[in-house]
Amino acid sequence: MRYLDLIAALFTTVLLVSNVASTKLVVLGPFTFDGGTLLFPLAYIFGDVLTEVYGYRQSRRVIWAGFLALLLATLTFQAVAALP
């Protein structure tokens, strides 16, 4: 349980930042992709570490917290976009 909070925070941060970064297109030579493409695989790595080290129960809690953070971010962005 020593690093659970750190890994959970990193997972949630990477999840949120990769979704925000996906709005920007990146061009590297002949390749065009969104900005979240480079960052999002880290969320899978953190999820795997959580599952392997702390078990399915803790991993599910962190993943649900990440989904709730994404929902809150989406609602916040929509509310801000609706403001005059």
Secondary structure, DSSP 8 states (H G I E B T S, - for coil): --SHHHHHHHHHHHHHHHHHHTTSEEEETTEEEETHHHHHHHHHHHHHHHHHHHHHHHHHHHHHHHHHHHHHHHHHHHHHHH--
